[in-house]
């Protein structure tokens, strides 16, 4: 059974950095695009960043562009999200999920598998 495990979250202050990891087990997603999403309290789950299967194509939400960097380690079946210059507005539970294709807008309905438990990121002002 496929399992995605997000980790690396925590409580930080404005301006700090965190590196999130998303480790896949049960199967390889080396040919899938991978995306990070987040859900803040009382808000809809939203797209944050995505990376294509080879790692040479990335996409970011406007709200994190220039601050966050997505990357992947294919042999380790792991995707990372480096988050710098964190802001209180970044406070949310962060999730990762694969998509079979690259390109276009990332809609939640296009994603594969079930949601993991996510990892909580809290940024204090």
VEXLO-148641 format. One line per 2 residues: number of its first residue (from 1); their letters; for each residue z, x, y of C-alpha. Coordinates in Angstrom, 1 decimal. Layout:
REM residues N
NUM) A) Z X Y  ... $
//
This chain:
REM residues 125
1) XX) 0.0 0.0 0.0  -0.9 1.3 3.4 $
3) XX) 2.0 2.1 5.7  1.9 3.3 9.3 $
5) XX) 5.1 4.8 10.6  5.6 5.4 14.3 $
7) XX) 8.2 7.8 15.6  9.2 10.0 18.5 $
9) XX) 10.4 7.4 20.9  13.7 7.6 22.9 $
11) XX) 15.5 7.1 26.1  14.2 9.4 28.9 $
13) XX) 14.2 9.5 32.7  11.4 8.9 35.1 $
15) XX) 9.1 11.9 35.0  10.0 13.1 31.5 $
17) XX) 7.7 13.5 28.6  7.7 12.2 25.0 $
19) XX) 5.4 12.8 22.0  4.9 9.9 19.7 $
21) XX) 3.6 10.3 16.1  1.9 7.8 13.9 $
23) XX) 1.9 8.8 10.2  -0.3 7.0 7.7 $
25) XX) 0.5 6.9 4.0  -1.0 5.1 1.1 $
27) XX) -4.6 5.8 2.2  -6.5 8.0 4.6 $
29) XX) -7.8 6.7 7.9  -9.9 9.8 8.5 $
31) XX) -13.0 7.7 9.1  -11.3 5.1 11.2 $
33) XX) -10.7 5.0 14.9  -7.0 4.8 15.8 $
35) XX) -5.3 3.1 18.6  -1.9 3.0 20.3 $
37) XX) -0.5 -0.2 21.7  2.7 -1.2 23.4 $
39) XX) 4.7 -4.4 24.0  7.2 -4.6 26.7 $
41) XX) 10.0 -7.3 26.7  8.5 -10.7 27.6 $
43) XX) 4.9 -9.4 27.7  1.9 -9.4 25.5 $
45) XX) 1.1 -6.5 23.3  -1.5 -4.3 25.1 $
47) XX) -3.9 -1.5 24.5  -2.8 2.0 25.5 $
49) XX) -5.1 4.6 24.1  -7.6 5.2 21.2 $
51) XX) -9.3 8.0 19.5  -12.4 8.1 17.3 $
53) XX) -12.5 9.3 13.8  -13.5 12.9 14.6 $
55) XX) -11.1 13.3 17.5  -13.7 14.1 20.1 $
57) XX) -13.8 10.6 21.7  -10.9 9.0 23.5 $
59) XX) -10.2 6.0 25.6  -7.3 5.1 27.8 $
61) XX) -5.9 2.1 29.6  -6.0 2.6 33.4 $
63) XX) -2.3 2.4 33.6  -1.8 5.6 31.5 $
65) XX) -5.0 7.5 32.3  -4.2 11.1 33.4 $
67) XX) -0.6 10.9 32.1  -1.1 10.2 28.3 $
69) XX) -3.1 12.1 25.8  -4.1 10.9 22.4 $
71) XX) -4.9 13.3 19.6  -5.1 13.3 15.8 $
73) XX) -4.6 15.7 12.9  -6.9 14.5 10.2 $
75) XX) -5.5 16.6 7.3  -2.1 15.3 8.1 $
77) XX) -3.3 11.7 8.5  -1.3 11.6 11.8 $
79) XX) -2.1 10.4 15.3  -0.2 11.5 18.3 $
81) XX) 0.4 10.2 21.8  1.6 12.8 24.3 $
83) XX) 3.2 10.9 27.2  3.9 12.8 30.5 $
85) XX) 5.2 11.6 33.8  6.8 8.6 32.3 $
87) XX) 7.6 5.7 34.5  9.9 2.7 34.0 $
89) XX) 6.8 0.5 33.5  6.1 2.5 30.3 $
91) XX) 9.2 1.1 28.7  8.0 -0.8 25.5 $
93) XX) 7.8 -0.6 21.8  4.8 1.5 20.9 $
95) XX) 2.6 0.8 17.8  -0.4 2.4 16.2 $
97) XX) -3.2 0.7 14.3  -6.6 1.6 12.9 $
99) XX) -10.0 0.1 13.6  -13.1 0.5 11.5 $
101) XX) -15.4 1.1 14.4  -15.5 3.0 17.7 $
103) XX) -16.7 1.7 21.0  -16.2 -1.4 23.1 $
105) XX) -13.0 -3.0 24.2  -10.0 -2.8 21.8 $
107) XX) -8.9 -6.3 20.9  -5.9 -6.9 18.6 $
109) XX) -8.0 -9.1 16.4  -10.3 -6.2 15.5 $
111) XX) -7.5 -4.1 14.0  -6.8 -3.3 10.4 $
113) XX) -3.6 -3.9 8.4  -0.2 -5.0 9.4 $
115) XX) 1.9 -3.9 12.4  4.6 -1.2 11.7 $
117) XX) 8.0 -1.3 13.2  7.0 0.7 16.2 $
119) XX) 9.0 3.2 18.2  11.0 2.3 21.2 $
121) XX) 10.4 4.1 24.5  12.8 3.5 27.3 $
123) XX) 12.3 5.1 30.7  15.2 4.9 33.1 $
125) X) 14.7 5.1 36.9 $
//
